[in-house]
């Protein structure tokens, strides 16, 4: 295990390139994220965002470069070892990725029941109820995924992703196909989850507003409200970044921007300004 | 030159890789007992009514046909042994397997196929569970346990069907039928009558899982996978039964 990054790095990409039948989906991407960090990956459809996320947990193998997850080099790791590491990471799939022949309670309990640690039925039940109450779906335990709306399914997906309180949670387009109000609710939940279990988040999205909410709001545990964070020295290019939110922009497989919200909004790149309303012009 | 064979050979290779992994997982933790029991219920208990029905009428039909043929030699009282041997050696295992293939290879393929096209298999991998361990191995174990049992039931019900005709229509006595039927069976017959369903169980479950897991192309793909699973599983059942029969006939 030489050349291994320190344990503090949760996820690290080193010059990762992935292609499908000669179409390059991810082109020479490098970045790393540490604990408590929020990464928002912006990009148009087909820019390689989802591929990037799937490569992070080894669902897609990279053609060149290396991927480190939770301190392990997973680039050439065999599937069996990967299952172990993946179970320590939370993932929300684009459409929720729920098992549609299982009830909501069974879906949320899945990581606990099928995980390494054996929990007794009572403990599982309590945890599932808590997790569903957290996403404000306490009444749906015995329903099936197809009885819920898209937004509700997404919330169940979040409950399932965070039930083991993983140090890193990956969100694949959490707001895709949702109306703006539901989308805001979902993002508020993700912010709430982040500040409750102090997980690092990698959020892949097409909506800049999603990242904006993550960067500027914080969940206050004492009153249960989402509050805007105070930004002192707002005019500064770097600004303060109390939520540790870093934006990344993908374009045709390449990472063309990585930095804070202030720097992103100051960018004059034509592609970036398609996502980001320019405040400073 | 032989390029046209490549996809078939590749598919066969993938099938054996899947079979190898599924078998290896039998001896490796984690074991999903709940899934095994659930599949036993679906595959075994669920198939029971149809297996009993078809088993009974198979016995009825063989007895009627054979009694006519045997009448030419004045040996109608020999119908019991004939029904017993045909059922236990061949028709019981094969008919049960084909029924279960139609019912469960299709069910397995469509279930796994739907999971594949809706990315639930990927979700499962992302959550850190091996889809082969969680989905394929329980179905394989459940079928391997239940199919021999279903076959035994089908054989027995078939013999009862034969008895009904022998008694009511041919006019044999109860002991004439049952004693001769029982005496006709040897250990060799029982062995091949139980070995066959055991082997067919692997064909049915693994072919169903194989086509399910390689489903592509949405809802239509699921339909295609289901059809293929039933056709391929049925064909292999007949091919393997011919091979096994050949081996056992030689042993005799």
HADDOCK unambig.tbl for C-alpha pairs under 7 A between the chains (distance, minus, plus):
assign (segid A and resid 83 and name CA) (segid B and resid 125 and name CA) 6.83 0.50 0.50
assign (segid A and resid 83 and name CA) (segid B and resid 128 and name CA) 4.00 0.50 0.50
assign (segid A and resid 83 and name CA) (segid B and resid 129 and name CA) 5.88 0.50 0.50
assign (segid A and resid 83 and name CA) (segid B and resid 130 and name CA) 6.83 0.50 0.50
assign (segid A and resid 84 and name CA) (segid B and resid 128 and name CA) 5.92 0.50 0.50
assign (segid A and resid 86 and name CA) (segid B and resid 126 and name CA) 5.92 0.50 0.50
assign (segid A and resid 86 and name CA) (segid B and resid 127 and name CA) 6.14 0.50 0.50
assign (segid A and resid 86 and name CA) (segid B and resid 128 and name CA) 4.96 0.50 0.50
assign (segid A and resid 87 and name CA) (segid B and resid 127 and name CA) 5.19 0.50 0.50
assign (segid A and resid 87 and name CA) (segid B and resid 128 and name CA) 4.28 0.50 0.50
assign (segid A and resid 91 and name CA) (segid B and resid 126 and name CA) 6.95 0.50 0.50
assign (segid A and resid 97 and name CA) (segid B and resid 119 and name CA) 6.52 0.50 0.50
assign (segid A and resid 97 and name CA) (segid B and resid 120 and name CA) 5.65 0.50 0.50
assign (segid A and resid 97 and name CA) (segid B and resid 123 and name CA) 5.71 0.50 0.50
assign (segid A and resid 98 and name CA) (segid B and resid 120 and name CA) 6.71 0.50 0.50
assign (segid A and resid 99 and name CA) (segid B and resid 120 and name CA) 6.15 0.50 0.50
assign (segid A and resid 111 and name CA) (segid B and resid 127 and name CA) 6.48 0.50 0.50
